[in-house]
């Protein structure tokens, strides 16, 4: 078993309203960042987990996203990286 | 001016308490994912902005993080990627 560090991005599904992103874009405009055209706010989750290999670690994190981490109606997720954790 | 899409990760500073990550780890254990050893929850923000070049886009997003997006006391941020937005 090796310890893997898997990073996941969970983002509002494209085409759905992203009120948090809209609020951040408005705040940036107020602060003078007028070049900003769009903002999307999602979650960046890093999971450390023991697995036999990288494929197993990724499959296990996908199962976690399906069961708990991402809302299947409003959010999409993507595995951003799968790395062995340092010092494991 | 080119439109750039800049992705930023904002994460709780290492060594500080991450109660949301702890809650997610506990929930995953309850669901049977016993191999999970640690979870960190941060934000994944994608900003579309017009800039002269990629370096200017990145500098502008760093300024946004310093002024609004990241809490300098409890959070660290890193620029994950700077790309030209498709269709711009």
Backbone of each chain as nested JSON, in Angstrom:
{
  "chains": [
    {"id": "A", "residues": [
      {"number": 1, "name": "UNK", "atoms": {"N": [0.841, -1.201, 0.0], "CA": [0.0, 0.0, 0.0], "C": [0.875, 1.25, 0.0]}},
      {"number": 2, "name": "UNK", "atoms": {"N": [0.517, 2.173, -0.831], "CA": [1.236, 3.438, -0.922], "C": [0.258, 4.551, -0.562]}},
      {"number": 3, "name": "UNK", "atoms": {"N": [0.804, 5.609, 0.0], "CA": [-0.077, 6.741, 0.303], "C": [-0.105, 7.692, -0.887]}},
      {"number": 4, "name": "UNK", "atoms": {"N": [-1.294, 7.98, -1.366], "CA": [-1.456, 8.881, -2.509], "C": [-2.144, 10.15, -2.059]}},
      {"number": 5, "name": "UNK", "atoms": {"N": [-1.795, 11.23, -2.743], "CA": [-2.458, 12.518, -2.516], "C": [-3.198, 12.872, -3.804]}},
      {"number": 6, "name": "UNK", "atoms": {"N": [-4.516, 12.866, -3.723], "CA": [-5.339, 13.077, -4.91], "C": [-6.044, 14.428, -4.776]}},
      {"number": 7, "name": "UNK", "atoms": {"N": [-5.883, 15.277, -5.785], "CA": [-6.545, 16.59, -5.781], "C": [-7.746, 16.556, -6.718]}},
      {"number": 8, "name": "UNK", "atoms": {"N": [-8.861, 17.086, -6.252], "CA": [-10.092, 17.101, -7.028], "C": [-10.586, 18.539, -7.129]}},
      {"number": 9, "name": "UNK", "atoms": {"N": [-11.087, 18.899, -8.3], "CA": [-11.784, 20.185, -8.462], "C": [-13.263, 19.902, -8.602]}},
      {"number": 10, "name": "UNK", "atoms": {"N": [-14.054, 20.554, -7.789], "CA": [-15.507, 20.425, -7.892], "C": [-16.036, 21.798, -8.26]}},
      {"number": 11, "name": "UNK", "atoms": {"N": [-16.678, 21.897, -9.408], "CA": [-17.106, 23.207, -9.915], "C": [-18.59, 23.175, -10.25]}},
      {"number": 12, "name": "UNK", "atoms": {"N": [-19.242, 24.343, -10.16], "CA": [-20.643, 24.422, -10.574], "C": [-20.744, 23.994, -12.031]}},
      {"number": 13, "name": "UNK", "atoms": {"N": [-21.759, 23.218, -12.351], "CA": [-21.929, 22.749, -13.729], "C": [-22.064, 23.954, -14.663]}},
      {"number": 14, "name": "UNK", "atoms": {"N": [-21.435, 23.854, -15.825], "CA": [-21.502, 24.946, -16.809], "C": [-22.934, 25.206, -17.219]}},
      {"number": 15, "name": "UNK", "atoms": {"N": [-23.302, 26.474, -17.277], "CA": [-24.657, 26.81, -17.691], "C": [-25.572, 27.024, -16.507]}},
      {"number": 16, "name": "UNK", "atoms": {"N": [-25.202, 26.454, -15.356], "CA": [-26.0, 26.722, -14.155], "C": [-25.532, 28.031, -13.533]}},
      {"number": 17, "name": "UNK", "atoms": {"N": [-26.419, 28.643, -12.797], "CA": [-26.096, 29.881, -12.108], "C": [-24.986, 29.646, -11.085]}},
      {"number": 18, "name": "UNK", "atoms": {"N": [-24.034, 30.558, -11.016], "CA": [-22.971, 30.464, -10.015], "C": [-22.997, 31.765, -9.217]}},
      {"number": 19, "name": "UNK", "atoms": {"N": [-23.906, 31.868, -8.239], "CA": [-24.082, 33.15, -7.542], "C": [-22.832, 33.594, -6.79]}},
      {"number": 20, "name": "UNK", "atoms": {"N": [-22.048, 32.618, -6.283], "CA": [-20.832, 32.988, -5.558], "C": [-19.817, 33.603, -6.522]}},
      {"number": 21, "name": "UNK", "atoms": {"N": [-19.692, 33.009, -7.714], "CA": [-18.788, 33.561, -8.716], "C": [-19.208, 34.965, -9.134]}},
      {"number": 22, "name": "UNK", "atoms": {"N": [-20.517, 35.147, -9.304], "CA": [-21.047, 36.459, -9.675], "C": [-20.73, 37.491, -8.589]}},
      {"number": 23, "name": "UNK", "atoms": {"N": [-20.9, 37.098, -7.336], "CA": [-20.625, 38.015, -6.223], "C": [-19.149, 38.406, -6.196]}},
      {"number": 24, "name": "UNK", "atoms": {"N": [-18.271, 37.423, -6.436], "CA": [-16.838, 37.721, -6.436], "C": [-16.499, 38.642, -7.602]}},
      {"number": 25, "name": "UNK", "atoms": {"N": [-17.082, 38.382, -8.788], "CA": [-16.809, 39.245, -9.946], "C": [-17.252, 40.681, -9.655]}},
      {"number": 26, "name": "UNK", "atoms": {"N": [-18.426, 40.837, -9.051], "CA": [-18.908, 42.183, -8.723], "C": [-17.97, 42.869, -7.725]}},
      {"number": 27, "name": "UNK", "atoms": {"N": [-17.511, 42.112, -6.721], "CA": [-16.615, 42.693, -5.719], "C": [-15.299, 43.113, -6.363]}},
      {"number": 28, "name": "UNK", "atoms": {"N": [-14.798, 42.295, -7.306], "CA": [-13.539, 42.647, -7.982], "C": [-13.715, 43.908, -8.831]}},
      {"number": 29, "name": "UNK", "atoms": {"N": [-14.867, 44.027, -9.475], "CA": [-15.12, 45.254, -10.241], "C": [-15.124, 46.466, -9.319]}},
      {"number": 30, "name": "UNK", "atoms": {"N": [-15.776, 46.32, -8.166], "CA": [-15.828, 47.42, -7.197], "C": [-14.429, 47.82, -6.744]}},
      {"number": 31, "name": "UNK", "atoms": {"N": [-13.543, 46.823, -6.631], "CA": [-12.173, 47.102, -6.194], "C": [-11.308, 47.654, -7.329]}},
      {"number": 32, "name": "UNK", "atoms": {"N": [-11.872, 47.76, -8.531], "CA": [-11.122, 48.365, -9.618], "C": [-10.553, 47.382, -10.636]}},
      {"number": 33, "name": "UNK", "atoms": {"N": [-10.803, 46.08, -10.447], "CA": [-10.304, 45.1, -11.425], "C": [-11.324, 44.998, -12.567]}},
      {"number": 34, "name": "UNK", "atoms": {"N": [-11.344, 46.021, -13.418], "CA": [-12.416, 46.085, -14.406], "C": [-12.195, 45.128, -15.566]}},
      {"number": 35, "name": "UNK", "atoms": {"N": [-10.988, 44.536, -15.69], "CA": [-10.72, 43.626, -16.805], "C": [-11.334, 42.246, -16.584]}},
      {"number": 36, "name": "UNK", "atoms": {"N": [-11.829, 41.99, -15.368], "CA": [-12.388, 40.676, -15.058], "C": [-13.719, 40.506, -15.789]}},
      {"number": 37, "name": "UNK", "atoms": {"N": [-13.855, 39.413, -16.534], "CA": [-15.097, 39.194, -17.273], "C": [-15.957, 38.096, -16.675]}},
      {"number": 38, "name": "UNK", "atoms": {"N": [-15.337, 37.144, -15.941], "CA": [-16.124, 36.042, -15.414], "C": [-15.349, 35.374, -14.284]}},
      {"number": 39, "name": "UNK", "atoms": {"N": [-16.095, 34.911, -13.279], "CA": [-15.454, 34.212, -12.162], "C": [-16.282, 32.979, -11.822]}},
      {"number": 40, "name": "UNK", "atoms": {"N": [-15.601, 31.88, -11.63], "CA": [-16.275, 30.677, -11.145], "C": [-15.606, 30.221, -9.863]}},
      {"number": 41, "name": "UNK", "atoms": {"N": [-16.416, 29.927, -8.863], "CA": [-15.876, 29.498, -7.586], "C": [-16.281, 28.055, -7.344]}},
      {"number": 42, "name": "UNK", "atoms": {"N": [-15.296, 27.214, -7.152], "CA": [-15.561, 25.81, -6.829], "C": [-14.747, 25.395, -5.633]}},
      {"number": 43, "name": "UNK", "atoms": {"N": [-14.666, 24.101, -5.4], "CA": [-13.884, 23.608, -4.276], "C": [-12.677, 22.822, -4.78]}},
      {"number": 44, "name": "UNK", "atoms": {"N": [-11.612, 22.938, -4.008], "CA": [-10.372, 22.226, -4.3], "C": [-10.15, 21.316, -3.104]}},
      {"number": 45, "name": "UNK", "atoms": {"N": [-10.315, 20.015, -3.307], "CA": [-10.22, 19.075, -2.186], "C": [-9.019, 18.18, -2.409]}},
      {"number": 46, "name": "UNK", "atoms": {"N": [-8.177, 18.058, -1.392], "CA": [-7.01, 17.183, -1.458], "C": [-7.232, 16.042, -0.469]}},
      {"number": 47, "name": "UNK", "atoms": {"N": [-7.213, 14.826, -0.991], "CA": [-7.477, 13.653, -0.169], "C": [-6.224, 12.796, -0.124]}},
      {"number": 48, "name": "UNK", "atoms": {"N": [-5.761, 12.483, 1.078], "CA": [-4.658, 11.53, 1.221], "C": [-5.254, 10.189, 1.58]}},
      {"number": 49, "name": "UNK", "atoms": {"N": [-4.84, 9.178, 0.837], "CA": [-5.474, 7.889, 1.002], "C": [-4.471, 6.796, 0.658]}},
      {"number": 50, "name": "UNK", "atoms": {"N": [-4.567, 5.657, 1.333], "CA": [-3.703, 4.512, 1.048], "C": [-4.353, 3.666, -0.036]}},
      {"number": 51, "name": "UNK", "atoms": {"N": [-3.574, 3.287, -1.041], "CA": [-4.123, 2.456, -2.118], "C": [-2.998, 1.635, -2.71]}},
      {"number": 52, "name": "UNK", "atoms": {"N": [-3.381, 0.585, -3.437], "CA": [-2.387, -0.319, -4.023], "C": [-1.617, 0.385, -5.14]}},
      {"number": 53, "name": "UNK", "atoms": {"N": [-2.308, 1.156, -5.963], "CA": [-1.632, 1.899, -7.025], "C": [-2.43, 3.163, -7.352]}},
      {"number": 54, "name": "UNK", "atoms": {"N": [-1.886, 3.96, -8.263], "CA": [-2.506, 5.251, -8.566], "C": [-3.906, 5.079, -9.14]}},
      {"number": 55, "name": "UNK", "atoms": {"N": [-4.12, 4.052, -9.971], "CA": [-5.444, 3.843, -10.56], "C": [-6.47, 3.536, -9.474]}},
      {"number": 56, "name": "UNK", "atoms": {"N": [-6.065, 2.728, -8.496], "CA": [-6.987, 2.404, -7.399], "C": [-7.284, 3.648, -6.566]}},
      {"number": 57, "name": "UNK", "atoms": {"N": [-6.263, 4.478, -6.342], "CA": [-6.473, 5.71, -5.578], "C": [-7.463, 6.619, -6.305]}},
      {"number": 58, "name": "UNK", "atoms": {"N": [-7.302, 6.741, -7.624], "CA": [-8.19, 7.607, -8.384], "C": [-9.62, 7.059, -8.384]}},
      {"number": 59, "name": "UNK", "atoms": {"N": [-9.762, 5.73, -8.552], "CA": [-11.1, 5.124, -8.556], "C": [-11.785, 5.354, -7.22]}},
      {"number": 60, "name": "UNK", "atoms": {"N": [-11.014, 5.24, -6.149], "CA": [-11.603, 5.406, -4.824], "C": [-12.061, 6.856, -4.615]}},
      {"number": 61, "name": "UNK", "atoms": {"N": [-11.272, 7.817, -5.101], "CA": [-11.676, 9.221, -4.952], "C": [-12.894, 9.528, -5.829]}},
      {"number": 62, "name": "UNK", "atoms": {"N": [-12.976, 8.91, -7.003], "CA": [-14.186, 9.099, -7.824], "C": [-15.422, 8.596, -7.082]}},
      {"number": 63, "name": "UNK", "atoms": {"N": [-15.276, 7.456, -6.402], "CA": [-16.41, 6.939, -5.635], "C": [-16.795, 7.912, -4.522]}},
      {"number": 64, "name": "UNK", "atoms": {"N": [-15.785, 8.521, -3.877], "CA": [-16.07, 9.504, -2.813], "C": [-16.814, 10.706, -3.373]}},
      {"number": 65, "name": "UNK", "atoms": {"N": [-16.393, 11.159, -4.561], "CA": [-17.07, 12.31, -5.182], "C": [-18.515, 11.96, -5.493]}},
      {"number": 66, "name": "UNK", "atoms": {"N": [-18.742, 10.754, -6.033], "CA": [-20.096, 10.353, -6.394], "C": [-20.979, 10.244, -5.157]}},
      {"number": 67, "name": "UNK", "atoms": {"N": [-20.387, 9.75, -4.053], "CA": [-21.211, 9.464, -2.874], "C": [-21.36, 10.645, -1.931]}},
      {"number": 68, "name": "UNK", "atoms": {"N": [-20.356, 11.496, -1.872], "CA": [-20.402, 12.515, -0.828], "C": [-19.98, 13.909, -1.298]}},
      {"number": 69, "name": "UNK", "atoms": {"N": [-18.872, 13.989, -2.052], "CA": [-18.221, 15.292, -2.188], "C": [-18.894, 16.225, -3.192]}},
      {"number": 70, "name": "UNK", "atoms": {"N": [-19.401, 15.663, -4.287], "CA": [-19.989, 16.521, -5.32], "C": [-21.495, 16.309, -5.365]}},
      {"number": 71, "name": "UNK", "atoms": {"N": [-22.202, 17.381, -5.623], "CA": [-23.649, 17.29, -5.819], "C": [-23.888, 16.918, -7.284]}},
      {"number": 72, "name": "UNK", "atoms": {"N": [-24.404, 15.719, -7.556], "CA": [-24.501, 15.275, -8.955], "C": [-25.466, 16.105, -9.794]}},
      {"number": 73, "name": "UNK", "atoms": {"N": [-26.342, 16.853, -9.158], "CA": [-27.313, 17.653, -9.914], "C": [-26.693, 18.972, -10.383]}},
      {"number": 74, "name": "UNK", "atoms": {"N": [-25.867, 19.575, -9.537], "CA": [-25.418, 20.933, -9.835], "C": [-23.918, 21.064, -10.059]}},
      {"number": 75, "name": "UNK", "atoms": {"N": [-23.167, 19.996, -9.803], "CA": [-21.713, 20.156, -9.852], "C": [-21.048, 19.096, -10.729]}},
      {"number": 76, "name": "UNK", "atoms": {"N": [-19.917, 19.475, -11.288], "CA": [-19.043, 18.537, -11.988], "C": [-17.744, 18.431, -11.21]}},
      {"number": 77, "name": "UNK", "atoms": {"N": [-17.101, 17.274, -11.306], "CA": [-15.785, 17.183, -10.674], "C": [-14.783, 16.627, -11.672]}},
      {"number": 78, "name": "UNK", "atoms": {"N": [-13.536, 16.954, -11.43], "CA": [-12.464, 16.348, -12.213], "C": [-11.293, 16.08, -11.288]}},
      {"number": 79, "name": "UNK", "atoms": {"N": [-10.621, 14.962, -11.543], "CA": [-9.429, 14.634, -10.777], "C": [-8.299, 15.483, -11.342]}},
      {"number": 80, "name": "UNK", "atoms": {"N": [-7.746, 16.366, -10.519], "CA": [-6.716, 17.276, -11.017], "C": [-5.348, 16.619, -11.017]}},
      {"number": 81, "name": "UNK", "atoms": {"N": [-5.044, 15.824, -10.0], "CA": [-3.74, 15.159, -9.954], "C": [-3.785, 13.993, -8.985]}},
      {"number": 82, "name": "UNK", "atoms": {"N": [-2.962, 13.005, -9.267], "CA": [-2.778, 11.859, -8.359], "C": [-1.276, 11.723, -8.17]}},
      {"number": 83, "name": "UNK", "atoms": {"N": [-0.813, 11.924, -6.938], "CA": [0.623, 11.853, -6.671], "C": [0.86, 11.018, -5.435]}},
      {"number": 84, "name": "UNK", "atoms": {"N": [2.028, 10.436, -5.321], "CA": [2.369, 9.804, -4.054], "C": [2.656, 10.917, -3.06]}},
      {"number": 85, "name": "UNK", "atoms": {"N": [2.178, 10.718, -1.83], "CA": [2.426, 11.722, -0.795], "C": [3.881, 11.635, -0.371]}},
      {"number": 86, "name": "UNK", "atoms": {"N": [4.519, 12.794, -0.181], "CA": [5.911, 12.787, 0.29], "C": [5.959, 12.163, 1.674]}},
      {"number": 87, "name": "UNK", "atoms": {"N": [7.037, 11.471, 1.94], "CA": [7.223, 10.921, 3.281], "C": [6.364, 9.711, 3.573]}},
      {"number": 88, "name": "UNK", "atoms": {"N": [5.727, 9.142, 2.554], "CA": [4.913, 7.95, 2.8], "C": [5.713, 6.712, 2.419]}}
    ]},
    {"id": "B", "residues": [
      {"number": 1, "name": "UNK", "atoms": {"N": [-5.144, 43.063, -26.355], "CA": [-5.599, 42.401, -25.128], "C": [-6.089, 40.998, -25.457]}},
      {"number": 2, "name": "UNK", "atoms": {"N": [-5.705, 40.074, -24.65], "CA": [-6.143, 38.694, -24.81], "C": [-6.918, 38.312, -23.561]}},
      {"number": 3, "name": "UNK", "atoms": {"N": [-7.877, 37.421, -23.745], "CA": [-8.608, 36.949, -22.572], "C": [-7.898, 35.726, -21.996]}},
      {"number": 4, "name": "UNK", "atoms": {"N": [-7.583, 35.804, -20.722], "CA": [-6.913, 34.692, -20.055], "C": [-7.832, 34.082, -19.021]}},
      {"number": 5, "name": "UNK", "atoms": {"N": [-7.665, 32.784, -18.834], "CA": [-8.397, 32.08, -17.783], "C": [-7.364, 31.604, -16.764]}},
      {"number": 6, "name": "UNK", "atoms": {"N": [-7.445, 32.173, -15.574], "CA": [-6.457, 31.887, -14.544], "C": [-7.127, 31.1, -13.419]}},
      {"number": 7, "name": "UNK", "atoms": {"N": [-6.561, 29.953, -13.079], "CA": [-7.103, 29.13, -11.989], "C": [-6.235, 29.293, -10.746]}},
      {"number": 8, "name": "UNK", "atoms": {"N": [-6.873, 29.481, -9.612], "CA": [-6.173, 29.69, -8.35], "C": [-6.657, 28.66, -7.343]}},
      {"number": 9, "name": "UNK", "atoms": {"N": [-5.751, 28.131, -6.556], "CA": [-6.123, 27.286, -5.416], "C": [-5.884, 28.068, -4.145]}},
      {"number": 10, "name": "UNK", "atoms": {"N": [-6.91, 28.147, -3.315], "CA": [-6.752, 28.805, -2.023], "C": [-6.98, 27.74, -0.964]}},
      {"number": 11, "name": "UNK", "atoms": {"N": [-5.979, 27.507, -0.154], "CA": [-6.055, 26.398, 0.803], "C": [-5.747, 26.898, 2.204]}},
      {"number": 12, "name": "UNK", "atoms": {"N": [-6.302, 26.227, 3.225], "CA": [-5.96, 26.597, 4.595], "C": [-4.453, 26.437, 4.784]}},
      {"number": 13, "name": "UNK", "atoms": {"N": [-3.846, 27.386, 5.475], "CA": [-2.406, 27.327, 5.696], "C": [-2.039, 26.027, 6.43]}},
      {"number": 14, "name": "UNK", "atoms": {"N": [-0.954, 25.413, 6.001], "CA": [-0.504, 24.172, 6.643], "C": [-0.235, 24.397, 8.124]}},
      {"number": 15, "name": "UNK", "atoms": {"N": [-0.699, 23.472, 8.947], "CA": [-0.456, 23.594, 10.375], "C": [-1.619, 24.242, 11.09]}},
      {"number": 16, "name": "UNK", "atoms": {"N": [-2.446, 24.978, 10.342], "CA": [-3.653, 25.53, 10.957], "C": [-4.759, 24.489, 10.906]}},
      {"number": 17, "name": "UNK", "atoms": {"N": [-5.678, 24.597, 11.833], "CA": [-6.817, 23.697, 11.883], "C": [-7.645, 23.816, 10.607]}},
      {"number": 18, "name": "UNK", "atoms": {"N": [-8.079, 22.691, 10.063], "CA": [-8.945, 22.694, 8.882], "C": [-10.212, 21.913, 9.24]}},
      {"number": 19, "name": "UNK", "atoms": {"N": [-11.137, 22.579, 9.957], "CA": [-12.305, 21.85, 10.477], "C": [-13.163, 21.248, 9.366]}},
      {"number": 20, "name": "UNK", "atoms": {"N": [-13.225, 21.929, 8.201], "CA": [-14.033, 21.377, 7.11], "C": [-13.401, 20.088, 6.569]}},
      {"number": 21, "name": "UNK", "atoms": {"N": [-12.075, 20.104, 6.441], "CA": [-11.388, 18.892, 5.994], "C": [-11.579, 17.752, 6.973]}},
      {"number": 22, "name": "UNK", "atoms": {"N": [-11.504, 18.065, 8.262], "CA": [-11.696, 17.047, 9.305], "C": [-13.108, 16.462, 9.207]}},
      {"number": 23, "name": "UNK", "atoms": {"N": [-14.099, 17.334, 9.0], "CA": [-15.488, 16.863, 8.909], "C": [-15.671, 15.948, 7.703]}},
      {"number": 24, "name": "UNK", "atoms": {"N": [-15.05, 16.319, 6.562], "CA": [-15.162, 15.486, 5.365], "C": [-14.474, 14.141, 5.603]}},
      {"number": 25, "name": "UNK", "atoms": {"N": [-13.29, 14.159, 6.234], "CA": [-12.578, 12.901, 6.506], "C": [-13.437, 11.994, 7.388]}},
      {"number": 26, "name": "UNK", "atoms": {"N": [-14.053, 12.556, 8.42], "CA": [-14.903, 11.752, 9.304], "C": [-16.088, 11.17, 8.534]}},
      {"number": 27, "name": "UNK", "atoms": {"N": [-16.693, 11.996, 7.669], "CA": [-17.842, 11.51, 6.898], "C": [-17.424, 10.387, 5.957]}},
      {"number": 28, "name": "UNK", "atoms": {"N": [-16.232, 10.524, 5.345], "CA": [-15.762, 9.463, 4.442], "C": [-15.504, 8.169, 5.213]}},
      {"number": 29, "name": "UNK", "atoms": {"N": [-14.957, 8.284, 6.423], "CA": [-14.755, 7.083, 7.248], "C": [-16.09, 6.415, 7.543]}},
      {"number": 30, "name": "UNK", "atoms": {"N": [-17.077, 7.23, 7.901], "CA": [-18.41, 6.699, 8.194], "C": [-18.994, 5.967, 6.986]}},
      {"number": 31, "name": "UNK", "atoms": {"N": [-18.688, 6.481, 5.782], "CA": [-19.198, 5.842, 4.565], "C": [-18.389, 4.61, 4.169]}},
      {"number": 32, "name": "UNK", "atoms": {"N": [-17.345, 4.292, 4.913], "CA": [-16.588, 3.076, 4.637], "C": [-15.265, 3.29, 3.921]}},
      {"number": 33, "name": "UNK", "atoms": {"N": [-14.897, 4.55, 3.652], "CA": [-13.607, 4.815, 3.006], "C": [-12.525, 4.897, 4.093]}},
      {"number": 34, "name": "UNK", "atoms": {"N": [-12.164, 3.727, 4.626], "CA": [-11.288, 3.726, 5.799], "C": [-9.829, 4.002, 5.427]}},
      {"number": 35, "name": "UNK", "atoms": {"N": [-9.475, 3.946, 4.134], "CA": [-8.091, 4.186, 3.731], "C": [-7.731, 5.669, 3.739]}},
      {"number": 36, "name": "UNK", "atoms": {"N": [-8.741, 6.545, 3.894], "CA": [-8.475, 7.984, 3.872], "C": [-7.737, 8.405, 5.132]}},
      {"number": 37, "name": "UNK", "atoms": {"N": [-6.613, 9.085, 4.972], "CA": [-5.85, 9.496, 6.142], "C": [-5.955, 10.993, 6.425]}},
      {"number": 38, "name": "UNK", "atoms": {"N": [-6.237, 11.788, 5.391], "CA": [-6.268, 13.237, 5.608], "C": [-7.029, 13.9, 4.468]}},
      {"number": 39, "name": "UNK", "atoms": {"N": [-7.758, 14.958, 4.793], "CA": [-8.494, 15.694, 3.772], "C": [-8.297, 17.186, 4.011]}},
      {"number": 40, "name": "UNK", "atoms": {"N": [-8.03, 17.91, 2.946], "CA": [-7.985, 19.366, 3.035], "C": [-8.97, 19.945, 2.042]}},
      {"number": 41, "name": "UNK", "atoms": {"N": [-9.745, 20.896, 2.497], "CA": [-10.739, 21.518, 1.632], "C": [-10.368, 22.975, 1.42]}},
      {"number": 42, "name": "UNK", "atoms": {"N": [-10.212, 23.336, 0.167], "CA": [-9.921, 24.725, -0.158], "C": [-10.847, 25.191, -1.258]}},
      {"number": 43, "name": "UNK", "atoms": {"N": [-10.524, 26.332, -1.852], "CA": [-11.34, 26.85, -2.944], "C": [-10.569, 26.809, -4.253]}},
      {"number": 44, "name": "UNK", "atoms": {"N": [-11.317, 26.582, -5.307], "CA": [-10.748, 26.547, -6.656], "C": [-11.472, 27.663, -7.411]}},
      {"number": 45, "name": "UNK", "atoms": {"N": [-10.764, 28.731, -7.696], "CA": [-11.392, 29.895, -8.322], "C": [-10.823, 30.072, -9.718]}},
      {"number": 46, "name": "UNK", "atoms": {"N": [-11.696, 30.204, -10.687], "CA": [-11.276, 30.433, -12.073], "C": [-11.716, 31.838, -12.464]}},
      {"number": 47, "name": "UNK", "atoms": {"N": [-10.747, 32.655, -12.856], "CA": [-11.014, 34.052, -13.2], "C": [-10.702, 34.276, -14.666]}},
      {"number": 48, "name": "UNK", "atoms": {"N": [-11.666, 34.783, -15.393], "CA": [-11.412, 35.182, -16.777], "C": [-11.193, 36.676, -16.797]}},
      {"number": 49, "name": "UNK", "atoms": {"N": [-10.109, 37.059, -17.419], "CA": [-9.728, 38.464, -17.362], "C": [-8.966, 38.833, -18.631]}},
      {"number": 50, "name": "UNK", "atoms": {"N": [-9.124, 40.064, -19.062], "CA": [-8.392, 40.546, -20.23], "C": [-7.059, 41.125, -19.776]}},
      {"number": 51, "name": "UNK", "atoms": {"N": [-5.99, 40.743, -20.446], "CA": [-4.671, 41.263, -20.084], "C": [-3.789, 41.259, -21.311]}},
      {"number": 52, "name": "UNK", "atoms": {"N": [-2.682, 42.035, -21.229], "CA": [-1.78, 42.154, -22.375], "C": [-1.05, 40.842, -22.624]}},
      {"number": 53, "name": "UNK", "atoms": {"N": [-0.621, 40.18, -21.557], "CA": [0.046, 38.892, -21.728], "C": [-0.172, 38.042, -20.477]}},
      {"number": 54, "name": "UNK", "atoms": {"N": [0.34, 36.817, -20.505], "CA": [0.089, 35.881, -19.412], "C": [0.678, 36.385, -18.088]}},
      {"number": 55, "name": "UNK", "atoms": {"N": [1.847, 37.018, -18.157], "CA": [2.473, 37.51, -16.926], "C": [1.611, 38.603, -16.289]}},
      {"number": 56, "name": "UNK", "atoms": {"N": [1.045, 39.467, -17.118], "CA": [0.174, 40.525, -16.589], "C": [-1.096, 39.919, -15.996]}},
      {"number": 57, "name": "UNK", "atoms": {"N": [-1.639, 38.894, -16.65], "CA": [-2.837, 38.237, -16.129], "C": [-2.552, 37.626, -14.762]}},
      {"number": 58, "name": "UNK", "atoms": {"N": [-1.402, 36.954, -14.649], "CA": [-1.065, 36.319, -13.373], "C": [-0.84, 37.37, -12.284]}},
      {"number": 59, "name": "UNK", "atoms": {"N": [-0.153, 38.454, -12.623], "CA": [0.102, 39.501, -11.633], "C": [-1.214, 40.103, -11.148]}},
      {"number": 60, "name": "UNK", "atoms": {"N": [-2.143, 40.284, -12.076], "CA": [-3.416, 40.883, -11.701], "C": [-4.204, 39.935, -10.776]}},
      {"number": 61, "name": "UNK", "atoms": {"N": [-4.139, 38.626, -11.057], "CA": [-4.856, 37.678, -10.187], "C": [-4.191, 37.599, -8.807]}},
      {"number": 62, "name": "UNK", "atoms": {"N": [-2.862, 37.705, -8.767], "CA": [-2.187, 37.739, -7.456], "C": [-2.66, 38.935, -6.638]}},
      {"number": 63, "name": "UNK", "atoms": {"N": [-2.822, 40.075, -7.303], "CA": [-3.313, 41.266, -6.597], "C": [-4.732, 41.025, -6.078]}},
      {"number": 64, "name": "UNK", "atoms": {"N": [-5.568, 40.346, -6.886], "CA": [-6.936, 40.049, -6.428], "C": [-6.917, 39.138, -5.205]}},
      {"number": 65, "name": "UNK", "atoms": {"N": [-6.013, 38.141, -5.218], "CA": [-5.923, 37.228, -4.073], "C": [-5.514, 37.994, -2.826]}},
      {"number": 66, "name": "UNK", "atoms": {"N": [-4.514, 38.886, -2.982], "CA": [-4.032, 39.631, -1.826], "C": [-5.109, 40.564, -1.278]}},
      {"number": 67, "name": "UNK", "atoms": {"N": [-5.919, 41.137, -2.185], "CA": [-6.87, 42.155, -1.741], "C": [-8.21, 41.584, -1.327]}},
      {"number": 68, "name": "UNK", "atoms": {"N": [-8.629, 40.47, -1.944], "CA": [-9.998, 40.018, -1.7], "C": [-10.137, 38.521, -1.49]}},
      {"number": 69, "name": "UNK", "atoms": {"N": [-9.476, 37.731, -2.335], "CA": [-9.88, 36.319, -2.425], "C": [-9.359, 35.449, -1.29]}},
      {"number": 70, "name": "UNK", "atoms": {"N": [-8.127, 35.705, -0.859], "CA": [-7.54, 34.853, 0.178], "C": [-7.415, 35.628, 1.478]}},
      {"number": 71, "name": "UNK", "atoms": {"N": [-7.628, 34.936, 2.576], "CA": [-7.412, 35.524, 3.883], "C": [-5.928, 35.384, 4.222]}},
      {"number": 72, "name": "UNK", "atoms": {"N": [-5.185, 36.508, 4.294], "CA": [-3.733, 36.386, 4.445], "C": [-3.306, 35.765, 5.781]}},
      {"number": 73, "name": "UNK", "atoms": {"N": [-4.188, 35.753, 6.749], "CA": [-3.826, 35.195, 8.055], "C": [-3.935, 33.67, 8.057]}},
      {"number": 74, "name": "UNK", "atoms": {"N": [-4.947, 33.146, 7.393], "CA": [-5.224, 31.714, 7.543], "C": [-5.069, 30.912, 6.252]}},
      {"number": 75, "name": "UNK", "atoms": {"N": [-4.873, 31.593, 5.129], "CA": [-4.882, 30.85, 3.869], "C": [-3.655, 31.14, 3.009]}},
      {"number": 76, "name": "UNK", "atoms": {"N": [-3.283, 30.139, 2.223], "CA": [-2.262, 30.306, 1.202], "C": [-2.924, 30.158, -0.16]}},
      {"number": 77, "name": "UNK", "atoms": {"N": [-2.364, 30.819, -1.165], "CA": [-2.899, 30.599, -2.511], "C": [-1.765, 30.281, -3.46]}},
      {"number": 78, "name": "UNK", "atoms": {"N": [-2.105, 29.582, -4.522], "CA": [-1.145, 29.36, -5.586], "C": [-1.878, 29.454, -6.912]}},
      {"number": 79, "name": "UNK", "atoms": {"N": [-1.194, 30.023, -7.893], "CA": [-1.749, 30.09, -9.243], "C": [-1.581, 28.701, -9.861]}},
      {"number": 80, "name": "UNK", "atoms": {"N": [-2.687, 28.044, -10.174], "CA": [-2.611, 26.683, -10.694], "C": [-2.336, 26.666, -12.188]}},
      {"number": 81, "name": "UNK", "atoms": {"N": [-2.942, 27.588, -12.926], "CA": [-2.701, 27.615, -14.365], "C": [-3.108, 28.972, -14.935]}},
      {"number": 82, "name": "UNK", "atoms": {"N": [-2.458, 29.36, -16.006], "CA": [-2.811, 30.572, -16.762], "C": [-2.925, 30.144, -18.206]}},
      {"number": 83, "name": "UNK", "atoms": {"N": [-4.138, 30.229, -18.759], "CA": [-4.33, 29.802, -20.145], "C": [-5.121, 30.866, -20.878]}},
      {"number": 84, "name": "UNK", "atoms": {"N": [-4.986, 30.91, -22.169], "CA": [-5.88, 31.774, -22.931], "C": [-7.244, 31.098, -22.952]}},
      {"number": 85, "name": "UNK", "atoms": {"N": [-8.289, 31.894, -22.786], "CA": [-9.645, 31.357, -22.814], "C": [-9.987, 30.987, -24.254]}},
      {"number": 86, "name": "UNK", "atoms": {"N": [-10.629, 29.842, -24.428], "CA": [-11.036, 29.45, -25.781], "C": [-12.068, 30.445, -26.304]}},
      {"number": 87, "name": "UNK", "atoms": {"N": [-12.033, 30.686, -27.543], "CA": [-13.043, 31.54, -28.164], "C": [-12.826, 33.016, -27.892]}},
      {"number": 88, "name": "UNK", "atoms": {"N": [-11.667, 33.382, -27.35], "CA": [-11.421, 34.802, -27.086], "C": [-10.583, 35.387, -28.224]}}
    ]}
  ]
}
